[in-house]
Amino acid sequence: MTNASNPQSGSPDKEPASEAQAAQNALGNTERAEVATEPDPSASKPEQTPEPKPSLGRLFLDNLWAANTFTVTLLSLVLAIVVGAVLMIISDPEVLATYSYITSRPSDAINSSWTLVSEAYANLFKGSIFDPEAFSGWLDGANGWQAVLAPISETLTYAAPLVFTGLSVALAFRGGLFNIGAQGQATIGVILAAVAGFALPLPPGLHVLVAVLAGALGGAIWGFIPGILKARAGAHEVINTIMLNYVATYFLTWLIVQNGVQDPTRTDAISKAVDSSAQLPRLLGDNLRVHAGILLAVLATWAVAWLLNRSTLGFELRAVGANPDAARTAGISVTKTYILIMVFAGILAGLGGSNMVLGSTASALTPLVVAQIGFDGILVALLGRVKPWGVLLAALLFGALQAGGNRMQSYSGISLELVTVLQALIVIFIAAPALVKAIFQLRAARAARLQTSLAKGW
């Protein structure tokens, strides 16, 4: 008897037939679906619209707002200016007093702060680059053209010795050495240049040449000492150059008061004046201080760039700086290269020192005749990323800050030490590209490449 309640209780002969039919039906459905979804080759393909290319302006903005060297340097200057403005406001009691009632009258604090900062930075610009009042006065006949070029003259005058000391530090750094002794090398250079300037009776053209070469010789001697100690004894150049800085400074202090060197008409520590025949000629007349030292600085920059990038010695120098062991394996004399690096670095620093006494900064030896050009040269080299032309631009920036800082102090009452703070802030921000990237949200890919280049020694 057949069980009517069981749906599968039909004839057993019909069950296989139904399964086969179901499978065939399923296969047919699949083939029909594939045929339906297969594109017709005769049908026309839809046109694909090409992606629009970014405009030239967009590409420029994308590349500009990336953590490349130019952008990081520019934004570092902006950050330093902003922080400097904050320091000006904090250090001024009158302006700071307006913030005590800022909630009741905020305009007083804003106006006083803007007046102080804008006036200070305006005087910084007028004292270093261009003074619109002097230019309008020249057009009206109230003053001569010398007043128009005076800011540039002061900037170039301060920048000239910094180019030499910056190149000195940069050249040693590219060779794997950290030359902290540019200050001492410049001191010995200024001593020999001054002595040759007032002790040798020579005709004008020859006298200035001998005095400049004497300064270079003094720096070379003071650079040779740590170089030979590094090459032969393995003594660290940082320790040696720091100690030689003190030796050079105290030697200058002792030498000034010796008979034959001290000015016989003076009782204080000052030497005889350098003869006018040994002075570097001034480029824009006697009323402006800029002298031929800036031309020598540009020539030295070109020479160092050629030495590093075009000469065999420069290749060996860079190879030793990158990997001394590999350079030694390649047949390069690391000992000889270390000595030459420090000698060349000393020559450059000595030329910077000779600019201080043969130029228009001073005409005689004093205990402070070299100022801080050796230590400032370290900052210039770092700011210029130890590349010759970058060092030149960094020296011009520092010269502008120094020249403009004098006017800012005289006209705005801002302390000259604030200019030193601005210099330090610029170097700090440039040395920390990750900080600049985070503040301004620069593109990470470019920042990563920048950090890699910094990690390899700039």
Secondary structure, DSSP 8 states (H G I E B T S, - for coil): ---TT-TT-S-TTHHHHHHHHHHHHHHHHHHHHHHHHS--TTS------------HHHHHHHHHTB--HHHHHHHHHHHHHHHHHHHHHHH-HHHHHGGGGTTT-HHHHHHHHHHHHHHHHHHHHHHHT--HHHHHHHHHTSS-HHHHHHHHHHHHHHHHHHHHHHHHHHHHHHTT----THHHHHHHHHHHHHHHHHH----HHHHHHHHHHHHHHHHHHHHHHHHHIIIII---HHHHHHHHHHHHHHHHHHHHTSTTTB-TT-SSS-B----GGGS--BSS-TTS--BTHHHHHHHHHHHHHHHHHHSHHHHHHHHHHH-HHHHHHTT--HHHHHHHHHHHHHHHHHHHHHHHHHSSS-SS--TTTTTTHHHHHHHHHHHTTT-HHHHHHHHHHHHHHHHHHHHHHHHH---THHHHHHHHHHHHHHH-HHHHHHHHT-BHHHHHHHHHHHHTT-
